[in-house]
Structures are given as structure tokens and as C-alpha cells.
Amino acid sequence: MVGQGVLRECLLAPDVEQVVVIGRAPTGEQHPKLREIVRRDVADLTGLDDQISGSDACFFCLGVSSAGMKEDAYRRITYDLTMRAATALAKRNPGITFIYVSGAGTDSSEQGRSMWARVKGKTENDLIAMPGLEGYAFRPGAIQPLHGARSRTPWVRRAYVVIGPLIGLARRLFPRQITTTEQIGVAMLRVARSGWPSRILESADIVAAGSDKTPT
């Protein structure tokens, strides 16, 4: 869902020359700036030097729910896959901006009781510390999907059917705690263009970066 929103904003941005999407399934989008590469292992970038060299930024939106997963399986997807992709991109594009979609409640100490929060915390920490990479972590909480964006996770889609009408109201009441897919996409582009004062952006930071507000 986040990836769909980010892709839309990239295709709309006049200063984005090309968008290379590496995913497990086609997006269904058609655009002159869009190049799609479908791979089962999205962290396997072998043979793609021509497509990914010269990239300015990577918006890493892949993720999985931890519900019902053992820590080692969750870590393989959340940490191992992310680090493989980041390492390969940093090698080919030194200084590339790498924005990782994390989540509200992530545990930067890596010591908390919540398994998913520990794993995401380590992923954030190691990305930010990686040489040759300008790593950032986005921690959205509740997200309002706009412009047709929808989750591919069945239970998430069902949940949005129930709570969807309330998200718009909640966002008006708590504008700093609830983001939209559009705000996240605009914020990612802004951070890629000019950076941000902190490497970890909570919901309020994402809202600020996704608007006309000047960061403080």
C-alpha cells in the first residue's frame, strides 16, 4: 500500500527522470518513466547493473506482518533481505539515499519484549550505520490510503473496509499521528532531495516532510 503511494508520487514528480520498480509481481502501472523488474527474490540484483547504477535513492517499501511468524523467519524477510538490497545498492551507488519503511513503536534499543520491534530496530540501526549509504527510517503509524492504493494483505484490506470511513475523521482530529500514502510519498521524495534533520522520521515528521512545512 505504501509502495503504491510512493510510486504514484515518483511518477508525478517532474524532477524524477526514471523509476525502476523491483517487485515480486507487476504493479499494473503504465508510464514512460517506469521500468519494472519482476523477481521472486527482490534482493537479488545480479545482472541489473545497467538498471540500478546511477540511482539517487531507493524507497524500500517491502514488508510482512509478524503475526504468527517465528523470529528467525521474520528476521530473514525484515532484516536479512533489506540489508542485502542495501549493501548491493551502496556498492553500485556510493552515497545513495536509502529510505526504509519501518513502523511506529520500533525498538531502537533492540532489547524490548516485542519481537517485531526488536528486529525492525536492528534493521534501522544497521542501515543508518552502513558505510556508503544515507539511511533513513520512516515510522508511520495509521495510514490513510489515497488515490486507489490498497494493501495486498487480505486481513489488512478487510480491516480498512471496517475502519476506512473513520480514518479521515481521525486524521482531522490527530493530524500529526495519522499519515496518508500521498504524504509518505511526498516526504520520501523531499528527504531524497535534501535530507532531513533526523535519520528516523516518526509520523509527525512524515507529515511535516510531506507538506510545505520547513523542518526544524
Backbone as CSV, one residue per row, in Angstrom:
resi,resn,N_x,N_y,N_z,CA_x,CA_y,CA_z,C_x,C_y,C_z
1,MET,0.834,-1.197,0.000,0.000,0.000,0.000,0.869,1.248,0.000
2,VAL,1.906,1.254,0.841,2.822,2.394,0.872,3.563,2.502,-0.455
3,GLY,4.004,1.348,-0.969,4.725,1.361,-2.230,3.907,1.940,-3.366
4,GLN,2.610,1.645,-3.397,1.739,2.191,-4.440,1.674,3.714,-4.349
5,GLY,1.578,4.214,-3.116,1.532,5.660,-2.929,2.829,6.331,-3.322
6,VAL,3.952,5.720,-2.969,5.258,6.283,-3.304,5.463,6.274,-4.820
7,LEU,5.093,5.186,-5.462,5.241,5.097,-6.913,4.456,6.207,-7.607
8,ARG,3.238,6.442,-7.155,2.416,7.499,-7.767,3.118,8.845,-7.693
9,GLU,3.655,9.186,-6.518,4.299,10.488,-6.353,5.581,10.590,-7.176
10,CYS,6.309,9.490,-7.312,7.519,9.500,-8.130,7.191,9.748,-9.595
11,LEU,6.139,9.115,-10.080,5.767,9.286,-11.480,5.231,10.686,-11.755
12,LEU,4.643,11.318,-10.750,4.126,12.675,-10.903,5.211,13.736,-10.789
13,ALA,6.311,13.429,-10.122,7.343,14.431,-9.847,8.127,14.763,-11.120
14,PRO,8.168,16.031,-11.529,8.852,16.385,-12.778,10.361,16.190,-12.731
15,ASP,10.963,16.216,-11.542,12.414,16.061,-11.457,12.853,14.603,-11.321
16,VAL,11.923,13.669,-11.288,12.278,12.248,-11.287,12.350,11.783,-12.734
17,GLU,13.545,11.390,-13.168,13.745,11.033,-14.574,13.316,9.603,-14.872
18,GLN,13.564,8.692,-13.932,13.221,7.293,-14.158,12.926,6.609,-12.843
19,VAL,11.982,5.684,-12.864,11.640,4.887,-11.695,11.818,3.414,-12.055
20,VAL,12.678,2.734,-11.327,12.877,1.302,-11.513,12.213,0.591,-10.345
21,VAL,11.200,-0.202,-10.627,10.483,-0.949,-9.601,10.939,-2.405,-9.654
22,ILE,11.447,-2.895,-8.545,11.806,-4.305,-8.429,10.821,-4.934,-7.457
23,GLY,10.002,-5.842,-7.938,8.977,-6.435,-7.090,8.708,-7.875,-7.478
24,ARG,7.864,-8.509,-6.669,7.535,-9.911,-6.921,6.391,-10.079,-7.899
25,ALA,5.681,-9.004,-8.191,4.562,-9.053,-9.135,4.469,-7.707,-9.841
26,PRO,3.939,-7.668,-11.051,3.791,-6.399,-11.773,2.871,-5.441,-11.026
27,THR,3.138,-4.152,-11.164,2.308,-3.149,-10.498,1.013,-2.883,-11.269
28,GLY,1.027,-3.154,-12.560,-0.133,-2.834,-13.390,-0.117,-1.406,-13.910
29,GLU,0.909,-0.637,-13.521,1.021,0.749,-13.964,1.701,0.823,-15.334
30,GLN,1.325,1.832,-16.114,1.960,2.111,-17.394,2.395,3.570,-17.403
31,HIS,3.696,3.811,-17.631,4.194,5.189,-17.644,5.536,5.222,-18.363
32,PRO,5.802,6.272,-19.133,7.085,6.340,-19.855,8.309,6.305,-18.935
33,LYS,8.179,6.788,-17.699,9.318,6.811,-16.788,9.519,5.499,-16.033
34,LEU,8.567,4.595,-16.141,8.562,3.393,-15.301,9.209,2.210,-16.000
35,ARG,10.126,1.562,-15.290,10.718,0.296,-15.728,10.490,-0.712,-14.609
36,GLU,9.877,-1.833,-14.936,9.569,-2.846,-13.931,10.415,-4.099,-14.116
37,ILE,10.901,-4.612,-12.997,11.663,-5.858,-12.985,10.989,-6.780,-11.976
38,VAL,10.484,-7.902,-12.433,9.774,-8.844,-11.566,10.731,-9.979,-11.205
39,ARG,10.957,-10.142,-9.896,11.850,-11.192,-9.404,11.277,-11.785,-8.125
40,ARG,11.422,-13.091,-7.992,10.973,-13.745,-6.763,11.784,-13.263,-5.566
41,ASP,13.106,-13.145,-5.764,13.987,-12.633,-4.713,14.323,-11.190,-5.062
42,VAL,13.642,-10.258,-4.423,13.815,-8.849,-4.793,15.140,-8.271,-4.330
43,ALA,15.854,-8.994,-3.470,17.171,-8.518,-3.041,18.284,-9.018,-3.949
44,ASP,17.958,-9.890,-4.896,18.939,-10.390,-5.848,19.039,-9.405,-7.003
45,LEU,20.096,-8.606,-6.989,20.266,-7.569,-8.002,21.311,-7.945,-9.042
46,THR,21.682,-9.231,-9.088,22.667,-9.661,-10.061,22.135,-9.464,-11.479
47,GLY,23.037,-8.968,-12.337,22.661,-8.744,-13.724,21.882,-7.478,-13.967
48,LEU,21.732,-6.646,-12.939,20.919,-5.437,-13.082,21.745,-4.151,-12.980
49,ASP,23.060,-4.270,-13.174,23.915,-3.090,-13.005,23.461,-1.916,-13.865
50,ASP,23.109,-2.181,-15.116,22.702,-1.089,-16.001,21.424,-0.409,-15.513
51,GLN,20.536,-1.194,-14.893,19.254,-0.646,-14.449,19.353,0.130,-13.146
52,ILE,20.254,-0.275,-12.247,20.281,0.347,-10.923,21.467,1.269,-10.692
53,SER,22.488,1.184,-11.544,23.633,2.085,-11.383,23.204,3.513,-11.720
54,GLY,23.729,4.461,-10.977,23.366,5.857,-11.183,22.099,6.268,-10.474
55,SER,21.575,5.396,-9.614,20.360,5.734,-8.868,20.674,6.715,-7.752
56,ASP,19.755,7.633,-7.513,19.910,8.613,-6.441,19.310,8.137,-5.126
57,ALA,18.262,7.309,-5.207,17.571,6.909,-3.978,16.888,5.564,-4.168
58,CYS,16.701,4.874,-3.058,15.895,3.656,-3.026,14.833,3.822,-1.954
59,PHE,13.589,3.600,-2.330,12.477,3.629,-1.384,12.070,2.176,-1.123
60,PHE,12.491,1.640,0.007,12.317,0.220,0.297,11.026,0.020,1.071
61,CYS,9.993,-0.418,0.361,8.644,-0.491,0.929,8.192,-1.924,1.192
62,LEU,9.078,-2.886,1.001,8.700,-4.283,1.212,8.582,-4.571,2.704
63,GLY,7.585,-5.365,3.068,7.420,-5.730,4.469,6.431,-6.851,4.620
64,VAL,6.366,-7.410,5.807,5.463,-8.516,6.085,4.962,-8.379,7.517
65,SER,3.743,-8.805,7.764,3.215,-8.812,9.122,3.917,-9.893,9.941
66,SER,4.177,-9.603,11.194,4.830,-10.582,12.076,3.842,-11.561,12.688
67,ALA,2.548,-11.357,12.438,1.528,-12.213,13.052,1.748,-13.680,12.683
68,GLY,1.905,-14.510,13.702,2.066,-15.937,13.508,3.438,-16.376,13.049
69,MET,4.401,-15.466,12.983,5.734,-15.813,12.493,6.717,-16.007,13.633
70,LYS,7.635,-16.964,13.457,8.753,-17.135,14.374,9.781,-16.043,14.096
71,GLU,10.598,-15.741,15.111,11.536,-14.633,14.961,12.533,-14.855,13.829
72,ASP,13.038,-16.083,13.662,14.038,-16.307,12.623,13.450,-16.092,11.224
73,ALA,12.203,-16.518,11.019,11.555,-16.325,9.720,11.263,-14.846,9.471
74,TYR,10.798,-14.162,10.503,10.523,-12.730,10.368,11.805,-11.958,10.109
75,ARG,12.884,-12.356,10.765,14.163,-11.682,10.591,14.708,-11.864,9.174
76,ARG,14.513,-13.046,8.590,15.018,-13.289,7.237,14.414,-12.313,6.237
77,ILE,13.128,-12.010,6.407,12.463,-11.093,5.477,12.724,-9.640,5.853
78,THR,12.569,-9.340,7.134,12.634,-7.944,7.577,14.054,-7.408,7.638
79,TYR,14.985,-8.210,8.131,16.367,-7.740,8.277,17.272,-8.210,7.143
80,ASP,17.375,-9.526,6.962,18.347,-10.062,6.013,18.113,-9.556,4.592
81,LEU,16.890,-9.621,4.133,16.581,-9.200,2.769,16.857,-7.710,2.575
82,THR,16.463,-6.914,3.565,16.675,-5.462,3.482,18.159,-5.130,3.413
83,MET,18.963,-5.777,4.258,20.390,-5.488,4.288,21.088,-5.940,3.010
84,ARG,20.646,-7.050,2.440,21.226,-7.498,1.169,20.979,-6.468,0.078
85,ALA,19.760,-5.978,-0.001,19.438,-4.980,-1.017,20.228,-3.694,-0.792
86,ALA,20.300,-3.246,0.450,21.011,-2.002,0.758,22.497,-2.130,0.450
87,THR,23.095,-3.260,0.792,24.519,-3.478,0.535,24.812,-3.458,-0.959
88,ALA,23.971,-4.126,-1.736,24.172,-4.166,-3.186,24.032,-2.783,-3.809
89,LEU,23.065,-2.016,-3.348,22.860,-0.679,-3.904,23.978,0.278,-3.509
90,ALA,24.437,0.179,-2.251,25.523,1.054,-1.797,26.811,0.777,-2.571
91,LYS,27.031,-0.488,-2.909,28.229,-0.856,-3.667,28.213,-0.237,-5.049
92,ARG,27.048,-0.201,-5.685,26.937,0.309,-7.052,26.702,1.817,-7.097
93,ASN,26.170,2.372,-5.999,25.813,3.797,-5.966,26.251,4.410,-4.638
94,PRO,27.541,4.629,-4.433,28.010,5.188,-3.154,27.310,6.496,-2.820
95,GLY,26.810,6.597,-1.587,26.116,7.797,-1.146,24.638,7.798,-1.435
96,ILE,24.096,6.726,-1.989,22.675,6.663,-2.308,21.828,6.835,-1.051
97,THR,20.704,7.511,-1.181,19.738,7.636,-0.087,18.868,6.384,-0.071
98,PHE,18.791,5.746,1.085,18.010,4.513,1.236,16.982,4.759,2.327
99,ILE,15.711,4.793,1.929,14.635,5.054,2.888,13.881,3.765,3.149
100,TYR,13.909,3.346,4.397,13.314,2.089,4.826,11.986,2.352,5.531
101,VAL,10.927,1.690,5.073,9.627,1.838,5.721,9.580,0.910,6.920
102,SER,9.649,1.498,8.096,9.643,0.757,9.361,8.238,0.840,9.948
103,GLY,8.102,1.234,11.191,6.770,1.350,11.776,6.805,1.999,13.142
104,ALA,5.715,2.622,13.511,5.608,3.238,14.831,5.784,2.164,15.900
105,GLY,6.540,2.488,16.939,6.771,1.542,18.020,8.022,0.710,17.867
106,THR,8.783,0.953,16.797,10.026,0.212,16.587,10.988,0.469,17.741
107,ASP,11.719,-0.566,18.129,12.576,-0.534,19.311,14.037,-0.314,18.912
108,SER,14.512,0.916,19.023,15.897,1.236,18.662,16.916,0.583,19.586
109,SER,16.510,0.221,20.805,17.433,-0.418,21.739,17.703,-1.877,21.367
110,GLU,16.804,-2.464,20.587,16.880,-3.877,20.183,16.757,-4.831,21.369
111,GLN,16.285,-4.347,22.502,16.235,-5.156,23.720,14.827,-5.371,24.268
112,GLY,13.820,-4.808,23.649,12.466,-4.875,24.181,11.827,-6.251,24.055
113,ARG,10.622,-6.368,24.592,9.916,-7.648,24.601,9.259,-7.962,23.265
114,SER,8.961,-6.952,22.476,8.255,-7.155,21.216,9.232,-7.606,20.124
115,MET,9.007,-8.814,19.594,9.913,-9.387,18.599,10.036,-8.508,17.362
116,TRP,8.875,-8.119,16.789,8.935,-7.351,15.553,9.640,-6.012,15.755
117,ALA,9.418,-5.397,16.915,10.016,-4.089,17.183,11.534,-4.193,17.331
118,ARG,12.015,-5.293,17.929,13.464,-5.512,18.037,14.103,-5.697,16.664
119,VAL,13.471,-6.523,15.844,14.037,-6.812,14.524,14.060,-5.555,13.657
120,LYS,12.965,-4.807,13.676,12.943,-3.567,12.904,13.944,-2.556,13.463
121,GLY,14.117,-2.541,14.793,15.089,-1.640,15.388,16.500,-1.935,14.923
122,LYS,16.862,-3.214,14.876,18.195,-3.577,14.383,18.344,-3.227,12.915
123,THR,17.286,-3.445,12.140,17.332,-3.101,10.721,17.587,-1.605,10.545
124,GLU,16.838,-0.787,11.274,17.049,0.660,11.216,18.477,1.024,11.598
125,ASN,18.936,0.520,12.737,20.252,0.884,13.246,21.364,0.531,12.268
126,ASP,21.286,-0.666,11.702,22.356,-1.106,10.802,22.307,-0.386,9.462
127,LEU,21.122,-0.032,8.996,21.025,0.756,7.772,21.618,2.147,7.960
128,ILE,21.275,2.775,9.064,21.755,4.130,9.324,23.281,4.151,9.495
129,ALA,23.835,3.056,10.030,25.279,2.983,10.263,26.056,2.466,9.058
130,MET,25.397,2.009,8.019,26.079,1.379,6.889,26.915,2.390,6.100
131,PRO,28.196,2.106,5.875,29.029,2.999,5.059,28.532,3.062,3.623
132,GLY,28.651,4.232,3.022,28.264,4.397,1.629,26.776,4.557,1.412
133,LEU,26.046,4.704,2.516,24.583,4.773,2.424,24.074,5.910,3.295
134,GLU,23.138,6.696,2.771,22.443,7.690,3.582,21.113,7.063,3.997
135,GLY,21.124,6.383,5.121,19.964,5.621,5.527,18.979,6.419,6.368
136,TYR,17.697,6.259,6.072,16.619,6.872,6.840,15.568,5.813,7.127
137,ALA,14.877,5.960,8.247,13.784,5.058,8.602,12.509,5.871,8.773
138,PHE,11.471,5.481,8.082,10.150,6.091,8.230,9.319,5.203,9.148
139,ARG,8.708,5.826,10.174,7.903,5.080,11.133,6.446,5.540,11.130
140,PRO,5.723,5.259,10.077,4.307,5.650,10.086,3.507,4.803,11.059
141,GLY,2.433,5.373,11.565,1.502,4.615,12.387,0.312,4.253,11.521
142,ALA,-0.859,4.810,11.844,-2.034,4.595,10.999,-1.848,5.344,9.679
143,ILE,-2.246,4.693,8.585,-2.071,5.273,7.259,-3.408,5.292,6.530
144,GLN,-3.747,6.446,5.985,-4.952,6.550,5.173,-4.574,6.354,3.707
145,PRO,-5.080,5.306,3.057,-4.756,5.096,1.639,-5.537,6.065,0.758
146,LEU,-4.844,6.676,-0.193,-5.476,7.609,-1.124,-5.198,7.178,-2.560
147,HIS,-5.990,7.703,-3.482,-5.784,7.528,-4.921,-5.760,6.054,-5.328
148,GLY,-6.589,5.249,-4.687,-6.719,3.849,-5.083,-5.706,2.898,-4.489
149,ALA,-4.816,3.372,-3.639,-3.841,2.477,-3.000,-4.565,1.503,-2.078
150,ARG,-4.157,0.254,-2.116,-4.777,-0.746,-1.265,-3.758,-1.813,-0.894
151,SER,-3.896,-2.354,0.292,-2.979,-3.384,0.762,-3.199,-4.689,0.016
152,ARG,-2.119,-5.445,-0.168,-2.219,-6.778,-0.753,-2.419,-7.852,0.313
153,THR,-2.387,-7.450,1.581,-2.595,-8.398,2.673,-4.090,-8.499,2.947
154,PRO,-4.685,-9.684,2.804,-6.150,-9.814,2.908,-6.746,-9.253,4.193
155,TRP,-6.122,-9.561,5.359,-6.735,-9.101,6.607,-6.642,-7.583,6.742
156,VAL,-5.607,-6.995,6.164,-5.486,-5.538,6.204,-6.570,-4.902,5.343
157,ARG,-6.818,-5.481,4.164,-7.884,-4.952,3.310,-9.232,-5.026,4.015
158,ARG,-9.486,-6.146,4.689,-10.758,-6.285,5.409,-10.864,-5.259,6.527
159,ALA,-9.744,-5.030,7.213,-9.754,-4.061,8.307,-10.068,-2.658,7.793
160,TYR,-9.516,-2.311,6.628,-9.757,-0.979,6.086,-11.206,-0.806,5.640
161,VAL,-11.854,-1.880,5.252,-13.277,-1.789,4.917,-14.069,-1.338,6.139
162,VAL,-13.660,-1.822,7.315,-14.367,-1.502,8.553,-13.993,-0.114,9.076
163,ILE,-12.685,0.151,9.122,-12.227,1.389,9.766,-11.991,2.530,8.779
164,GLY,-12.016,2.212,7.479,-11.718,3.230,6.474,-12.475,4.527,6.644
165,PRO,-13.795,4.473,6.826,-14.549,5.720,6.971,-14.141,6.547,8.187
166,LEU,-13.534,5.885,9.184,-13.155,6.607,10.401,-11.772,7.237,10.318
167,ILE,-10.949,6.745,9.373,-9.568,7.234,9.326,-9.515,8.708,8.953
168,GLY,-10.347,9.112,7.978,-10.364,10.519,7.592,-10.729,11.425,8.748
169,LEU,-11.735,11.018,9.543,-12.122,11.795,10.716,-11.006,11.816,11.739
170,ALA,-10.398,10.658,12.001,-9.311,10.584,12.982,-8.128,11.444,12.545
171,ARG,-7.878,11.490,11.246,-6.766,12.307,10.756,-7.027,13.786,10.977
172,ARG,-8.279,14.210,10.837,-8.602,15.618,11.112,-8.435,15.946,12.593
173,LEU,-8.729,14.971,13.454,-8.594,15.182,14.894,-7.141,15.079,15.353
174,PHE,-6.381,14.177,14.713,-4.984,13.934,15.112,-4.093,14.009,13.877
175,PRO,-3.923,15.190,13.300,-3.219,15.317,12.017,-1.743,14.949,12.065
176,ARG,-1.146,14.946,13.243,0.279,14.607,13.347,0.522,13.118,13.595
177,GLN,-0.519,12.389,13.923,-0.363,10.975,14.238,-0.772,10.054,13.087
178,ILE,-1.543,10.562,12.144,-2.037,9.732,11.050,-1.548,10.322,9.729
179,THR,-0.927,9.477,8.917,-0.392,9.913,7.639,-1.235,9.341,6.491
180,THR,-0.930,9.769,5.291,-1.574,9.228,4.098,-0.497,8.651,3.183
181,THR,-0.926,7.807,2.251,0.035,7.275,1.285,0.642,8.402,0.449
182,GLU,-0.127,9.442,0.202,0.401,10.583,-0.551,1.459,11.325,0.256
183,GLN,1.189,11.590,1.522,2.167,12.280,2.362,3.472,11.501,2.463
184,ILE,3.369,10.192,2.600,4.578,9.381,2.716,5.402,9.470,1.441
185,GLY,4.739,9.399,0.285,5.456,9.508,-0.979,6.121,10.853,-1.168
186,VAL,5.398,11.924,-0.871,5.964,13.272,-0.983,7.124,13.441,-0.007
187,ALA,6.962,12.911,1.217,8.014,13.013,2.221,9.274,12.271,1.791
188,MET,9.116,11.095,1.207,10.283,10.340,0.746,11.049,11.110,-0.325
189,LEU,10.331,11.705,-1.241,10.990,12.485,-2.283,11.709,13.698,-1.694
190,ARG,11.082,14.330,-0.729,11.712,15.506,-0.118,12.999,15.116,0.601
191,VAL,12.968,14.004,1.348,14.168,13.550,2.059,15.250,13.146,1.067
192,ALA,14.861,12.503,-0.028,15.845,12.116,-1.036,16.505,13.329,-1.672
193,ARG,15.726,14.399,-1.840,16.266,15.603,-2.475,17.189,16.376,-1.540
194,SER,16.780,16.547,-0.293,17.503,17.488,0.578,17.774,16.978,1.979
195,GLY,17.514,15.690,2.248,17.790,15.156,3.580,16.761,15.590,4.596
196,TRP,17.045,15.268,5.861,16.164,15.632,6.973,17.004,15.715,8.232
197,PRO,16.615,16.578,9.197,17.436,16.743,10.406,17.678,15.458,11.200
198,SER,16.751,14.495,11.144,16.939,13.244,11.879,16.847,12.075,10.905
199,ARG,17.536,10.983,11.242,17.515,9.808,10.367,16.276,8.949,10.587
200,ILE,15.584,9.131,11.694,14.359,8.399,11.973,13.203,9.392,11.956
201,LEU,12.223,9.147,11.107,11.081,10.048,10.995,9.839,9.360,11.547
202,GLU,9.318,9.914,12.646,8.064,9.430,13.201,6.904,10.034,12.389
203,SER,5.674,9.680,12.761,4.516,10.148,11.991,4.491,11.667,11.836
204,ALA,4.762,12.391,12.925,4.733,13.854,12.859,5.780,14.386,11.888
205,ASP,6.944,13.743,11.849,7.988,14.164,10.912,7.573,13.886,9.474
206,ILE,6.946,12.716,9.254,6.484,12.371,7.911,5.443,13.378,7.432
207,VAL,4.525,13.737,8.316,3.510,14.732,7.955,4.171,16.058,7.592
208,ALA,5.165,16.465,8.391,5.864,17.724,8.116,6.624,17.650,6.795
209,ALA,7.351,16.557,6.574,8.124,16.411,5.349,7.219,16.274,4.128
210,GLY,6.019,15.788,4.341,5.070,15.624,3.244,4.195,16.832,3.001
211,SER,4.536,17.937,3.660,3.782,19.181,3.478,4.754,20.287,3.125
212,ASP,4.284,21.500,3.183,5.132,22.646,2.858,5.886,23.188,4.068
213,LYS,5.767,22.488,5.203,6.417,22.973,6.414,7.932,22.822,6.308
214,THR,8.637,23.752,6.895,10.086,23.686,6.921,10.527,22.867,8.120
215,PRO,11.444,21.864,7.949,11.865,21.047,9.077,12.593,21.849,10.128
216,THR,12.438,21.460,11.386,13.128,22.157,12.472,14.020,21.186,13.206
